[in-house]
Amino acid sequence: MRRSRYDLTQDELAALPALDGEPAYRARQVWEGLYRHAAGPDELTSLPARLRAELAAAPELRPGLEVAAETASDRGTTVKWLFRIDGGDAVETVLMHYPGRTTVCVSSQAGCAMACGFCATGQAGFRRHLSTGEIVEQVVRAARAASESGRRLSNVVFMGMGEPLANYDAMWSAVERLHGDLGISARHITVSTVGLIPGIRRLAAEALPVNLAVSLHAANDKLRSELVPVNRRYPIAALVAACHEYLAAKGRRLSFEWACIAGVNDRSSDADELAELALPLRAHVNLIPLNPTPGYAVIGTSPVRVRQFVDELAALGVNATVRRNRGTSIDAACGQLAASREIVVTLARPR
């Protein structure tokens, strides 16, 4: 896996041959251009034309992502990119405009090893970790697209392809870049996990108070082990204990993600069990009507039953909302990101 422009540290950037002999402020201009202006080296008009050309030709400053496809839905308020990455694999990134905020959902891995059957990414299997630069570049690309449409990127959620805490070092290095160099508040960054307890504990010890979202989907071990296989290694009692530790360390609101599957986890008994977990943690519950994926035959909960489920949780004292499905028509909604092997093979063919 080759390194790309957003994998470089500031010191590594300053040490590039093209900047040898240049005033120190030139390296700062390049760094600021890459991050604050989301611009490539050839676009940095504050630099002399000769230097721009040398930097644009530097292999260390090549982009890490190549746009293979771009699709939009919801009247242009949801945009999905399919990016080719080094080695021929591909990942997907989704930009969503809402009233008052703009959010990008980024991938941390090509594929996923967690094997959750209702998730298209889990069905595809794991291919490789993304580098820090490949993660950061997704956000930079989204920030630029938002700016071009007159919006400012305000939120980043690690809810795309992959399990962020399984690629911890690259993920956290990316978070630090997003906060320090792109100026995104830690309180506007959310890291999602299926429940990797060692990663949650590492996250609790970090300086930045990012938000934690746990993909729960079931509140008893038998059902959760069927839906989320990693539960066999990290059962619910241990996961809840780790969540308490995170709350004690950060004081940030915890959220539980719950994909509503008809007749599986949307019963009144499921609401009761979920309330028992959520209330002591003061957790917010995000209900997500299951989105269709080719490899999972079970259907999502009907809108009527989802509303009833919300009402049952509310009666039990749980703060719950229904996440609006965005990008379903372009396979950009929760659980639908796949970058299928067929697409990857097509991308890898010589042009």
C-alpha positions as CSV (number, residue, x, y, z in Angstrom):
1,M,0.0,0.0,0.0
2,R,1.7,3.2,-1.2
3,R,1.4,6.4,0.9
4,S,-0.4,9.4,-0.5
5,R,-0.5,13.2,0.1
6,Y,-2.7,13.0,3.3
7,D,-0.5,10.3,4.9
8,L,2.4,12.7,5.2
9,T,3.2,14.5,8.5
10,Q,4.1,18.2,8.4
11,D,7.8,17.3,8.9
12,E,7.7,14.7,6.0
13,L,6.0,17.3,3.8
14,A,8.7,19.9,4.6
15,A,11.4,17.4,3.8
16,L,10.2,16.7,0.2
17,P,12.9,17.3,-2.4
18,A,10.7,19.9,-4.2
19,L,10.7,22.0,-1.0
20,D,14.5,21.7,-0.4
21,G,16.0,25.2,-0.3
22,E,12.6,26.9,-0.2
23,P,11.6,29.2,2.7
24,A,10.0,27.4,5.6
25,Y,6.7,29.2,5.0
26,R,6.3,27.4,1.7
27,A,5.7,24.0,3.4
28,R,3.2,25.7,5.6
29,Q,1.4,27.1,2.6
30,V,1.3,23.6,1.0
31,W,0.0,22.0,4.2
32,E,-2.7,24.7,4.6
33,G,-3.7,24.4,1.0
34,L,-4.1,20.6,1.3
35,Y,-6.2,20.9,4.5
36,R,-7.9,24.3,4.8
37,H,-8.5,24.8,1.1
38,A,-8.9,21.1,0.1
39,A,-6.7,21.9,-2.9
40,G,-4.2,19.9,-4.8
41,P,-0.6,21.1,-5.3
42,D,-1.3,22.3,-8.8
43,E,-4.1,24.5,-7.5
44,L,-2.0,26.4,-5.0
45,T,-1.8,29.8,-6.7
46,S,0.0,31.3,-3.7
47,L,3.1,29.3,-4.9
48,P,5.3,30.0,-7.8
49,A,4.3,28.2,-11.0
50,R,7.6,26.2,-11.0
51,L,7.1,25.0,-7.5
52,R,3.5,24.0,-8.2
53,A,4.6,21.9,-11.1
54,E,7.4,20.2,-9.1
55,L,5.0,19.4,-6.2
56,A,2.3,18.1,-8.6
57,A,4.8,15.7,-10.0
58,A,6.1,14.5,-6.6
59,P,5.0,10.8,-6.1
60,E,4.5,11.5,-2.4
61,L,1.8,14.0,-3.1
62,R,-0.3,11.8,-5.3
63,P,-3.9,11.5,-4.2
64,G,-4.9,8.3,-2.5
65,L,-8.4,8.1,-3.9
66,E,-9.6,8.0,-7.5
67,V,-13.2,8.7,-8.2
68,A,-14.7,5.7,-10.0
69,A,-18.3,6.7,-9.8
70,E,-20.4,9.5,-8.3
71,T,-24.2,9.2,-7.7
72,A,-26.7,11.5,-6.1
73,S,-30.2,11.2,-4.7
74,D,-32.7,13.0,-2.5
75,R,-32.7,16.0,-4.9
76,G,-29.0,16.2,-4.7
77,T,-28.8,16.4,-0.9
78,T,-27.2,12.9,-0.7
79,V,-24.0,12.2,-2.8
80,K,-22.1,8.9,-2.8
81,W,-18.7,8.4,-4.2
82,L,-17.1,5.1,-5.1
83,F,-13.3,5.6,-4.7
84,R,-10.7,3.3,-6.1
85,I,-7.8,2.9,-3.7
86,D,-4.2,1.4,-4.1
87,G,-4.3,-2.3,-4.9
88,G,-7.5,-2.2,-6.9
89,D,-10.0,-2.3,-4.0
90,A,-12.7,0.3,-3.6
91,V,-14.5,2.1,-0.8
92,E,-17.6,4.3,-0.6
93,T,-18.2,7.7,1.0
94,V,-21.5,9.5,1.5
95,L,-22.1,13.2,1.9
96,M,-25.5,14.3,3.3
97,H,-26.9,17.8,3.5
98,Y,-29.5,18.5,6.3
99,P,-31.0,21.7,7.4
100,G,-28.4,23.3,9.5
101,R,-25.6,20.8,9.1
102,T,-23.7,18.8,6.5
103,T,-22.4,15.3,7.4
104,V,-20.0,12.9,5.7
105,C,-20.0,9.2,6.4
106,V,-16.5,7.8,5.9
107,S,-15.1,4.3,5.5
108,S,-12.2,3.0,7.6
109,Q,-11.7,-0.3,5.9
110,A,-12.2,-1.8,2.4
111,G,-14.8,-4.4,3.4
112,C,-15.4,-5.6,7.0
113,A,-14.5,-8.6,9.0
114,M,-17.3,-8.3,11.5
115,A,-19.7,-10.5,9.4
116,C,-23.0,-8.9,10.4
117,G,-25.3,-10.7,8.0
118,F,-27.8,-7.8,7.5
119,C,-25.0,-5.4,6.4
120,A,-23.8,-5.4,2.8
121,T,-20.3,-4.5,3.8
122,G,-20.2,-7.4,6.3
123,Q,-21.5,-9.8,3.5
124,A,-18.6,-8.7,1.3
125,G,-15.9,-9.7,3.8
126,F,-12.6,-7.9,4.7
127,R,-10.0,-6.8,2.2
128,R,-7.7,-4.3,3.9
129,H,-7.4,-1.4,6.3
130,L,-7.4,2.1,5.0
131,S,-4.4,4.4,5.8
132,T,-4.8,7.6,7.7
133,G,-4.4,9.5,4.5
134,E,-7.1,7.5,2.7
135,I,-9.5,8.3,5.6
136,V,-8.7,11.9,5.7
137,E,-8.9,12.4,2.0
138,Q,-12.5,11.2,2.0
139,V,-13.3,14.0,4.4
140,V,-11.3,16.6,2.4
141,R,-13.1,15.5,-0.8
142,A,-16.5,15.9,0.9
143,A,-15.5,19.3,2.4
144,R,-14.6,20.5,-1.0
145,A,-17.8,19.3,-2.6
146,A,-19.8,20.9,0.2
147,S,-18.1,24.2,-0.2
148,E,-18.7,24.1,-4.0
149,S,-22.4,23.8,-3.2
150,G,-22.4,26.7,-0.8
151,R,-22.3,24.5,2.4
152,R,-19.7,23.9,5.1
153,L,-18.9,20.4,6.2
154,S,-19.8,20.3,9.9
155,N,-19.9,16.6,11.0
156,V,-18.0,13.4,10.4
157,V,-19.3,10.0,11.2
158,F,-17.2,6.8,11.0
159,M,-20.2,4.7,9.9
160,G,-19.1,3.7,6.4
161,M,-17.4,0.5,5.3
162,G,-15.5,-1.3,8.0
163,E,-15.1,-1.4,11.8
164,P,-13.2,1.8,12.9
165,L,-11.9,0.4,16.1
166,A,-10.4,-2.6,14.2
167,N,-8.2,-0.1,12.4
168,Y,-7.6,2.0,15.5
169,D,-4.3,3.7,14.9
170,A,-5.1,4.9,11.4
171,M,-8.6,5.9,12.5
172,W,-7.4,7.9,15.5
173,S,-4.6,9.6,13.6
174,A,-7.3,10.7,11.0
175,V,-9.5,12.0,13.8
176,E,-6.6,14.1,15.1
177,R,-6.0,15.5,11.6
178,L,-9.7,16.3,11.1
179,H,-9.7,18.1,14.4
180,G,-6.4,19.9,14.3
181,D,-5.9,20.6,10.6
182,L,-9.5,20.7,9.1
183,G,-10.9,22.4,12.1
184,I,-13.8,20.0,12.8
185,S,-14.8,20.0,16.4
186,A,-14.4,16.7,18.3
187,R,-18.0,17.0,19.4
188,H,-19.0,16.8,15.8
189,I,-17.0,13.6,15.1
190,T,-18.7,10.2,15.9
191,V,-17.0,6.9,15.9
192,S,-19.2,3.9,15.5
193,T,-18.4,0.3,16.7
194,V,-20.1,-3.0,16.8
195,G,-18.6,-3.3,20.3
196,L,-14.8,-3.9,20.3
197,I,-14.2,-3.3,24.0
198,P,-10.4,-2.8,23.8
199,G,-11.0,-0.1,21.3
200,I,-13.7,1.6,23.4
201,R,-11.3,1.7,26.3
202,R,-8.5,3.2,24.2
203,L,-11.0,5.8,22.9
204,A,-11.9,6.7,26.5
205,A,-8.2,7.4,27.3
206,E,-7.8,9.8,24.3
207,A,-7.7,13.6,24.8
208,L,-10.4,14.4,22.2
209,P,-14.0,13.9,23.4
210,V,-15.5,12.3,20.3
211,N,-19.0,10.8,20.3
212,L,-19.4,7.0,20.6
213,A,-22.1,5.1,18.7
214,V,-22.5,1.4,19.5
215,S,-24.2,-0.7,16.9
216,L,-26.3,-2.8,19.3
217,H,-29.2,-4.2,17.3
218,A,-30.2,-6.6,20.1
219,A,-30.3,-6.4,23.8
220,N,-29.8,-10.1,24.8
221,D,-26.8,-12.2,24.1
222,K,-28.6,-15.0,22.2
223,L,-30.1,-12.7,19.5
224,R,-27.2,-10.3,19.4
225,S,-24.7,-13.2,18.8
226,E,-26.8,-14.2,15.8
227,L,-27.0,-10.6,14.4
228,V,-23.5,-9.3,15.4
229,P,-21.1,-12.3,15.7
230,V,-18.5,-10.4,17.6
231,N,-20.9,-10.5,20.6
232,R,-19.7,-14.0,21.2
233,R,-16.3,-12.5,22.1
234,Y,-17.5,-9.3,23.8
235,P,-21.0,-10.1,25.3
236,I,-23.4,-7.4,26.3
237,A,-22.6,-7.2,30.0
238,A,-18.9,-6.5,29.2
239,L,-19.9,-4.1,26.5
240,V,-22.2,-2.1,28.8
241,A,-19.4,-1.9,31.4
242,A,-17.0,-0.5,28.8
243,C,-19.7,2.1,27.8
244,H,-20.0,3.1,31.4
245,E,-16.3,3.6,31.5
246,Y,-16.4,5.8,28.4
247,L,-19.2,7.9,29.8
248,A,-17.3,8.4,33.1
249,A,-14.2,9.5,31.2
250,K,-15.8,11.7,28.5
251,G,-19.2,12.8,29.7
252,R,-20.4,12.6,26.1
253,R,-23.8,11.3,25.1
254,L,-23.7,7.6,24.0
255,S,-25.9,6.4,21.2
256,F,-27.1,2.9,20.4
257,E,-27.7,2.1,16.8
258,W,-30.6,-0.3,16.2
259,A,-31.4,-1.7,12.7
260,C,-35.1,-2.6,12.9
261,I,-35.7,-6.0,11.5
262,A,-39.3,-7.2,11.1
263,G,-40.2,-9.9,13.6
264,V,-36.6,-10.2,14.8
265,N,-35.8,-7.2,17.1
266,D,-38.9,-5.0,16.9
267,R,-41.1,-6.8,19.5
268,S,-42.3,-5.3,22.7
269,S,-40.0,-7.6,24.6
270,D,-37.1,-6.1,22.6
271,A,-38.2,-2.6,23.6
272,D,-38.2,-3.7,27.3
273,E,-34.7,-5.3,27.1
274,L,-33.3,-2.2,25.2
275,A,-34.7,0.1,27.8
276,E,-33.0,-1.9,30.6
277,L,-29.6,-1.2,28.9
278,A,-30.2,2.3,27.6
279,L,-31.7,4.0,30.7
280,P,-28.7,3.5,33.1
281,L,-26.4,4.8,30.4
282,R,-28.7,7.7,29.5
283,A,-28.1,6.5,25.9
284,H,-29.9,7.9,22.9
285,V,-31.3,5.2,20.6
286,N,-31.1,5.7,16.8
287,L,-33.7,3.4,15.2
288,I,-32.8,2.5,11.6
289,P,-35.4,0.7,9.5
290,L,-33.4,-2.1,7.9
291,N,-32.3,-1.2,4.4
292,P,-32.5,-3.9,1.7
293,T,-29.3,-5.8,0.8
294,P,-29.1,-8.7,-1.7
295,G,-27.6,-11.2,0.7
296,Y,-30.1,-10.9,3.6
297,A,-33.7,-12.1,3.0
298,V,-35.3,-10.7,6.1
299,I,-37.2,-7.4,5.6
300,G,-37.1,-4.2,7.6
301,T,-39.7,-3.2,10.1
302,S,-42.7,-1.4,8.6
303,P,-43.0,2.4,9.3
304,V,-46.1,1.8,11.4
305,R,-44.3,-0.7,13.6
306,V,-41.2,1.5,13.9
307,R,-43.4,4.3,15.2
308,Q,-45.0,2.0,17.7
309,F,-41.6,0.8,18.8
310,V,-40.5,4.4,19.3
311,D,-43.7,5.1,21.4
312,E,-43.0,1.9,23.5
313,L,-39.4,3.1,24.2
314,A,-40.7,6.6,25.1
315,A,-43.2,5.2,27.5
316,L,-40.3,3.3,29.2
317,G,-38.3,6.6,29.4
318,V,-35.9,6.1,26.5
319,N,-34.9,8.9,24.2
320,A,-35.3,7.4,20.8
321,T,-35.5,8.8,17.2
322,V,-35.9,7.2,13.8
323,R,-33.1,7.9,11.4
324,R,-34.3,9.1,8.1
325,N,-33.1,6.8,5.3
326,R,-31.0,8.8,3.0
327,G,-29.6,7.5,-0.3
328,T,-31.5,4.2,-0.4
329,S,-32.1,4.5,-4.1
330,I,-28.3,4.6,-4.7
331,D,-27.4,2.0,-2.1
332,A,-25.9,4.7,0.1
333,A,-28.0,4.2,3.2
334,C,-27.0,2.5,6.4
335,G,-25.8,-1.1,5.8
336,Q,-25.9,-0.8,2.0
337,L,-22.3,0.3,1.3
338,A,-20.6,-2.6,-0.5
339,A,-18.2,-1.6,-3.2
340,S,-18.9,-5.1,-4.5
341,R,-16.2,-7.5,-5.7
342,E,-17.7,-7.2,-9.2
343,I,-17.2,-3.4,-9.1
344,V,-13.6,-3.8,-7.7
345,V,-12.7,-6.2,-10.5
346,T,-14.0,-3.8,-13.1
347,L,-12.1,-1.0,-11.6
348,A,-8.8,-3.0,-11.5
349,R,-8.9,-3.7,-15.3
350,P,-6.4,-1.7,-17.4
351,R,-7.9,1.1,-19.3
